[in-house]
Amino acid sequence: MKPTLLILAAGIGSRYGGLKQVDGMGPNGEAILEFSIFDALRAGFGKIVFVIRKDIEKPFREKVGRKIEAHAEVEYVFQELDSELDWLPEKPDRQKPWGTGHAVLCARHAIHEPFATINADDFYGADAFLQLGRFLQHDCTPQRYGMVAYQLANTLSENGAVSRGVCSIKEDNLLNDVVERTKIERYPDGIAFTDDAGNQHALPDTMPVSMNLWGFHHSMFDEADAMFRQFVHNNLENPKAEFYIPTVVNNLLIAGKIDLQVLHSDAQWYGVTYPDDKTTVQNALSDMVKNGHYPAKLF
């Protein structure tokens, strides 16, 4: 059975200042996610599921969806403030949905096979999809998930601080845990993150980090649903609380329900956290097309 690619594209992009999910980055105006889909289909993925918001459905379908629908099975699911909350009589007062773990959960009725998750606005590189595609087709089970980790130095922005899931890895390349670190930047003496008290903590250039490129067995939806319900109950009065994918993973690891295989990529990651990142990404993608890594016309 071919795995599915789940693309998280419902983000608001407040720091970027626009709908970066479909912003033109490639030499012919392609969105970053089109390169990811191209790589995934070459790596054996068979279906694409987009998590979007209803208010962006029309521009998203016009800019991206129609092109992809001619080449792969495509399904759309929606992440809204009240998605997956039918069981809750009174909905909390919030301005934003509940985070990446909530976004994945919104796709539970569209996916019935092993699947990978990616951020719509991140460029991962072809090798990452080849590695994860093989894992999902041959090694993924209800007790064994996977992820692709990148070297921290290859994932920073030149234009401001970033948040990254810092990974601790055990023997046999199994994940111990992943901890979200915010305000990570490169300084003259190296990379560091700043904690809530304003203290800086050094991080090695080669520290493995998660960029939300996960590989899951579809049975994870039941586990995530149970955790999400508890999370909502615990945060009814916290309008900024977010339910992240690493929350699900860490809880399953602590409970001894899964192992998680870490696959490693030495590739340069590209993304658009800030508006000024756009030129860097455009130049990189243009060079990849010129060098023959991608055709001039993806779809």
Residue pairs with C-beta under 8 A, 6 or more apart in sequence:
1 46
1 113
1 114
1 137
2 44
2 45
2 46
2 47
2 113
2 137
3 44
3 45
3 46
3 113
3 114
3 115
3 116
3 133
3 136
3 137
3 140
3 215
4 45
4 46
4 47
4 48
4 49
4 111
4 113
4 114
4 115
4 116
5 36
5 37
5 40
5 45
5 47
5 48
5 49
5 115
5 116
5 118
6 49
6 51
6 104
6 107
6 111
6 115
6 116
6 117
6 118
7 33
7 36
7 37
7 48
7 49
7 50
7 51
7 117
7 118
7 119
7 120
8 51
8 100
8 103
8 104
8 117
8 118
8 119
8 120
8 212
9 21
9 33
9 50
9 51
9 52
9 60
9 120
10 51
10 52
10 53
10 56
10 78
10 79
10 97
10 103
11 20
11 21
11 119
11 120
11 121
12 96
13 19
13 20
13 21
13 121
15 160
15 273
15 274
16 121
16 272
16 273
16 274
16 275
17 275
19 56
19 59
20 121
20 272
21 31
21 33
21 52
21 56
21 60
21 64
21 120
21 121
22 31
22 59
22 60
22 63
22 64
23 31
23 272
23 278
24 30
24 31
25 31
25 32
25 272
25 278
25 281
25 282
25 285
26 32
26 34
26 35
26 282
26 285
26 286
26 289
26 298
27 282
27 285
27 286
27 289
27 296
28 296
28 297
30 285
30 298
31 63
31 64
31 120
32 120
32 121
32 122
32 123
32 270
32 271
32 272
32 281
32 285
33 64
33 118
33 120
33 121
34 64
34 67
34 68
34 298
34 299
35 123
35 285
35 294
35 298
36 118
36 122
36 123
36 124
36 129
37 48
37 68
37 72
37 299
38 294
38 298
38 299
39 124
39 125
39 126
39 128
39 129
39 130
40 48
40 116
40 129
40 133
41 71
41 72
42 126
42 129
42 130
43 126
43 129
43 130
43 132
43 133
43 134
44 133
44 134
44 137
45 72
45 116
45 129
45 133
46 72
46 73
47 72
47 73
47 74
47 75
47 113
48 68
48 72
48 73
48 74
48 75
49 74
49 75
49 76
49 77
49 107
49 110
49 111
49 115
50 60
50 65
50 74
50 75
50 76
50 77
50 120
51 77
51 78
51 79
51 103
51 104
51 106
51 107
52 60
52 76
52 77
52 78
52 79
53 78
53 79
53 80
54 78
54 80
57 76
57 78
61 76
65 74
65 76
67 299
68 74
68 299
70 299
71 299
75 110
77 106
77 107
77 109
77 110
78 106
79 97
79 102
79 103
79 106
80 97
81 91
81 94
81 96
81 97
82 91
83 97
83 102
83 105
83 106
84 102
84 105
84 106
84 108
84 225
84 228
85 91
85 232
87 229
88 232
92 232
92 235
92 236
92 237
92 239
93 239
94 239
95 239
96 240
96 242
97 103
98 228
98 231
98 232
98 241
98 242
98 243
99 242
99 243
99 244
100 117
100 212
100 242
100 243
100 244
100 245
101 224
101 227
101 228
101 242
101 243
101 244
101 245
101 247
101 248
102 228
102 242
102 243
104 117
104 216
104 221
104 224
104 245
104 248
105 221
105 224
105 225
105 228
108 221
108 224
108 225
111 218
111 221
112 218
113 218
114 136
114 137
114 140
114 215
114 216
114 217
114 218
115 136
115 215
115 216
115 218
116 129
116 132
116 133
116 136
116 213
116 214
116 215
116 216
117 212
117 213
117 214
117 216
117 245
118 124
118 212
118 213
119 211
119 212
119 271
121 271
121 272
122 211
122 212
122 213
122 269
122 270
122 271
123 269
123 270
123 271
123 281
123 284
123 285
124 148
124 211
124 213
124 265
124 267
124 269
125 265
125 267
125 268
125 269
126 293
127 265
127 267
128 148
128 213
128 263
128 265
128 267
131 148
131 263
131 265
132 146
132 147
132 148
132 213
132 215
132 263
135 146
135 215
135 261
135 263
136 146
136 215
139 146
139 261
140 146
140 215
140 216
140 217
141 217
142 217
142 219
142 258
143 257
143 258
143 259
144 217
144 258
144 259
144 260
144 261
145 214
145 215
145 216
145 217
145 220
145 249
145 252
145 258
145 259
145 260
145 261
146 214
146 215
146 260
146 261
146 262
146 263
147 175
147 210
147 213
147 214
147 215
147 249
147 260
147 261
147 262
147 263
148 211
148 213
148 262
148 263
148 264
148 265
149 167
149 169
149 208
149 209
149 210
149 262
149 263
149 264
149 265
150 208
150 209
150 211
150 265
150 267
150 269
151 205
151 206
151 207
151 208
151 209
151 266
152 164
152 166
152 184
152 191
152 203
152 204
152 205
152 206
152 207
152 208
152 209
153 186
153 191
153 205
153 206
154 266
154 267
154 268
154 269
155 162
155 164
155 209
155 211
155 269
155 271
156 162
156 184
156 185
156 186
156 191
157 271
157 273
157 274
157 277
158 276
158 277
158 280
159 273
159 274
159 275
159 276
159 277
160 185
160 273
160 274
161 182
161 183
161 184
161 185
161 194
162 184
162 185
162 273
163 180
163 181
163 182
163 183
163 184
164 180
164 181
164 184
164 209
164 210
164 211
165 178
165 179
165 180
165 181
165 209
165 210
165 211
165 212
165 246
166 178
166 179
166 180
166 181
166 203
166 207
166 208
166 209
167 175
167 176
167 177
167 178
167 207
167 208
167 209
167 210
167 262
168 175
168 176
168 177
168 178
168 179
169 175
169 176
169 208
169 262
170 176
173 261
173 262
173 263
173 264
174 259
174 260
174 261
174 262
175 249
175 253
175 259
175 260
175 261
175 262
176 253
177 250
177 253
178 210
178 246
178 249
178 250
179 246
180 244
180 246
181 193
181 203
182 193
182 194
183 193
183 194
184 191
184 192
184 193
184 203
185 191
185 192
185 193
185 194
187 200
190 202
190 203
190 205
191 202
191 203
191 204
191 205
191 207
192 200
192 201
192 202
192 203
193 200
193 201
193 203
194 200
194 201
195 201
208 262
208 264
210 246
211 269
211 271
212 245
214 245
214 249
220 248
220 252
223 248
223 251
223 252
223 257
224 248
227 243
227 247
227 248
227 251
228 243
231 241
231 243
231 247
232 243
235 241
249 258
249 260
252 258
253 259
253 260
268 284
270 280
270 281
270 284
270 285
271 277
271 281
272 278
272 281
285 294
288 294
289 295
289 296
